[in-house]
Amino acid sequence: MIVLVGLTVGTVSATTWFERKTKCPICGTTNKLQAIGSYGSYIYSWPEKFEYIYWPVTDSYCLYTCKKCKYSAFMWDFSEMGKDTLKIIKNALPELKLPASKYSDKMTKKLESAELIYKLYNQSPDFWCRFYRIKGYHYEREGNIEQAKIERLKALAIADSLLLVPDNDYKRKELLFITSSMKHFTNQDNESIKDIDLALSLTYNDPNIDLEENNGFDSYLTRLLNELKMKITGEDDASR
């Protein structure tokens, strides 16, 4: 998220893709998949920012599926794995009942497949918190509001658990934005406002980055929190 700091909104709100032949790392099949052509910083102003996700995860193209073995993963993970992970997936894949069978399947179907595969190699809680936010977004987009709520509550539970970890104290402001977001999108606006107000009293301070980056990201989170609060209350916030 630090890369967002200092970005300004562009004037042309368009994203482009181009077709690229990509070899499946599991079975070796060559698939015709889409790669990112162009985009701009305007993607960070799009409404999905309130769910703390950003393009391209809002686009079905970003989740690859092999047409032969049905291996599914986000485009940045599809071919990037160590030998041990590759072996784990290869051994387990024939036994998995994967919902998605092709790249053109709807996003939620591919996400259900990817979830089964990612669970094979134990991604971090932060990964799963984001993964379930992505699932919630796409289930709602496809009109399945009930399942969207289920996925968002999963994300909320993970974010709540991360808040209890002392090593995460430096990013409590960020985590509280996630909890406030997921509470808002699961019809818990009163609780969401409480998390927003608490988050606004905090400062993001990652010991592994410099003061300028911390200040920039802290300001970004403050802006997001105030915008979410205004979205919930419908009232302008003088501190925005």
C-alpha positions in Angstrom: 0.0 0.0 0.0 2.9 2.3 0.5 3.2 2.8 -3.3 0.0 4.7 -3.2 1.4 7.5 -1.2 2.0 10.6 -3.3 0.0 9.4 -6.3 -2.3 11.9 -8.0 -5.5 11.2 -9.9 -5.0 11.0 -13.6 -7.3 12.5 -16.2 -8.0 9.4 -18.2 -9.9 6.7 -16.3 -9.2 3.7 -18.4 -7.4 0.4 -18.0 -6.3 -1.9 -20.9 -5.3 -5.5 -21.3 -3.6 -7.5 -24.0 -3.5 -11.2 -24.8 -0.4 -13.2 -23.8 0.5 -16.8 -24.1 1.3 -18.2 -20.7 2.6 -21.6 -19.8 0.9 -23.4 -16.9 3.6 -24.2 -14.3 1.7 -27.3 -13.2 0.9 -29.2 -16.5 2.9 -27.2 -19.1 -0.2 -26.3 -21.2 0.0 -23.0 -23.0 -3.0 -20.7 -22.3 -4.1 -17.5 -23.9 -4.5 -15.2 -20.9 -4.7 -11.4 -20.4 -1.9 -9.2 -19.2 -2.1 -5.6 -18.0 -1.5 -3.1 -20.7 -2.0 0.2 -19.0 -3.7 1.9 -16.0 -3.3 5.1 -14.0 -3.4 6.3 -10.4 -7.1 7.0 -10.9 -7.8 3.3 -9.9 -7.1 4.3 -6.3 -10.1 6.7 -6.3 -12.6 4.1 -7.5 -15.3 3.0 -5.1 -13.8 -0.3 -4.2 -11.2 1.6 -2.1 -13.8 1.5 0.6 -13.3 -2.2 0.7 -9.5 -1.7 0.7 -9.1 -3.5 -2.6 -8.0 -2.0 -5.9 -8.0 -2.9 -9.6 -6.9 -5.3 -11.1 -8.4 -7.6 -8.4 -11.8 -6.1 -9.3 -11.4 -7.5 -12.8 -11.9 -11.2 -13.7 -8.9 -11.1 -16.0 -6.5 -11.0 -13.0 -7.3 -14.5 -11.9 -5.8 -17.1 -14.2 -7.1 -20.6 -14.8 -5.4 -23.3 -16.8 -7.7 -24.8 -19.4 -6.3 -28.3 -18.9 -5.4 -29.0 -15.2 -7.7 -26.2 -13.8 -4.9 -24.7 -11.7 -6.1 -21.2 -10.7 -4.2 -18.3 -9.1 -3.8 -14.5 -9.3 -1.8 -13.5 -12.3 1.2 -12.4 -10.1 1.2 -15.8 -8.4 0.4 -18.0 -11.3 4.0 -18.8 -12.3 5.8 -17.5 -9.3 6.3 -20.3 -6.8 9.2 -22.3 -5.4 9.9 -25.9 -6.2 8.4 -27.2 -2.9 5.2 -25.3 -3.4 4.9 -26.5 -7.0 5.3 -30.0 -5.9 2.6 -29.6 -3.2 0.1 -28.3 -5.8 1.0 -30.9 -8.4 0.4 -33.7 -5.9 -2.8 -32.3 -4.5 -4.5 -30.9 -7.7 -5.9 -34.2 -9.1 -7.8 -34.8 -5.8 -9.2 -31.2 -5.5 -12.8 -30.7 -6.7 -12.2 -27.4 -8.4 -15.3 -25.4 -9.5 -13.6 -23.5 -12.3 -12.6 -25.2 -15.5 -11.7 -22.3 -17.8 -10.3 -18.7 -17.8 -13.7 -17.3 -18.9 -15.6 -18.7 -15.9 -17.2 -16.1 -13.7 -14.9 -14.6 -11.1 -16.5 -16.1 -8.0 -16.1 -19.6 -9.5 -12.4 -19.0 -10.1 -12.0 -17.5 -6.7 -13.5 -20.7 -5.1 -10.9 -22.7 -7.0 -8.1 -20.4 -6.1 -9.0 -20.6 -2.5 -8.6 -24.4 -2.4 -5.3 -24.1 -4.1 -3.9 -21.2 -2.0 -4.8 -23.2 1.2 -2.4 -25.9 0.1 0.6 -23.7 1.0 -0.6 -21.7 4.0 -0.7 -18.0 3.1 -0.6 -15.4 5.8 -3.7 -14.0 7.7 -3.1 -10.7 5.8 -3.4 -12.6 2.5 -6.7 -14.3 3.6 -8.2 -11.1 4.9 -7.7 -9.5 1.5 -8.7 -12.6 -0.3 -12.1 -12.7 1.4 -12.6 -9.0 0.8 -12.1 -9.7 -2.9 -14.5 -12.5 -2.8 -17.1 -10.4 -1.0 -16.7 -7.7 -3.7 -17.3 -10.1 -6.5 -20.2 -12.0 -4.9 -22.0 -8.7 -4.5 -21.1 -7.7 -8.0 -22.7 -10.9 -9.2 -25.8 -10.3 -7.1 -25.2 -12.8 -4.4 -25.6 -10.5 -1.4 -25.9 -13.3 1.2 -22.6 -14.9 0.1 -20.9 -11.5 -0.1 -21.8 -11.0 3.6 -20.4 -14.4 4.5 -17.0 -13.6 2.8 -16.8 -10.1 4.4 -17.5 -11.5 7.8 -14.6 -13.9 7.3 -12.4 -10.9 6.4 -13.6 -9.1 9.5 -12.9 -12.0 11.8 -9.3 -12.2 10.5 -8.8 -8.4 10.8 -10.1 -8.6 14.4 -7.7 -11.3 15.2 -4.8 -9.4 13.7 -5.6 -6.4 16.0 -4.9 -8.7 19.0 -1.3 -9.4 17.9 1.1 -7.0 19.6 3.5 -7.1 16.6 0.7 -5.4 14.6 0.4 -2.4 16.9 2.1 -0.1 14.4 -0.6 -0.8 11.8 -3.7 -0.7 14.0 -5.0 2.3 12.1 -4.9 0.3 8.9 -6.5 -2.8 10.4 -9.2 -0.6 11.9 -10.0 0.8 8.5 -10.5 -2.8 7.3 -12.7 -3.7 10.3 -14.8 -0.5 9.8 -15.1 -1.2 6.1 -16.3 -4.8 6.6 -18.7 -3.7 9.3 -20.2 -1.1 7.0 -20.6 -3.7 4.2 -22.2 -6.1 6.6 -24.8 -3.6 7.9 -23.0 -2.7 11.2 -22.7 1.0 10.6 -22.8 2.0 14.3 -19.9 -0.3 15.1 -18.1 0.8 11.9 -18.2 4.5 13.1 -16.7 3.4 16.4 -13.7 1.8 14.6 -13.3 4.8 12.4 -13.2 7.2 15.3 -10.7 5.0 17.1 -8.5 4.7 14.0 -8.5 8.5 13.5 -7.0 8.8 16.9 -4.0 6.7 15.9 -0.9 7.1 13.7 0.5 4.6 11.3 4.1 4.0 12.2 5.9 1.1 10.5 9.4 0.9 12.0 10.7 -0.6 8.8 10.1 2.5 6.6 11.2 6.1 6.9 9.3 9.0 8.4 8.2 10.5 5.0 6.7 7.2 3.9 4.9 6.7 7.3 3.6 10.3 7.2 2.3 9.8 3.6 0.6 6.5 4.3 -0.9 7.8 7.6 -2.4 10.8 5.7 -3.8 8.4 3.1 -5.4 6.3 5.7 -6.9 9.4 7.4 -8.4 10.5 4.1 -9.9 7.0 3.5 -11.3 6.9 7.0 -12.9 10.3 6.7 -14.4 9.5 3.3 -15.8 6.2 4.6 -17.3 8.0 7.6 -18.9 10.6 5.3 -20.2 7.8 3.1 -21.9 6.2 6.1 -23.3 9.3 7.7 -23.9 11.3 4.6 -22.4 14.3 6.3 -19.4 16.3 5.2 -16.4 16.0 7.6 -14.5 19.2 8.2 -11.3 17.2 8.8 -11.4 15.5 5.4 
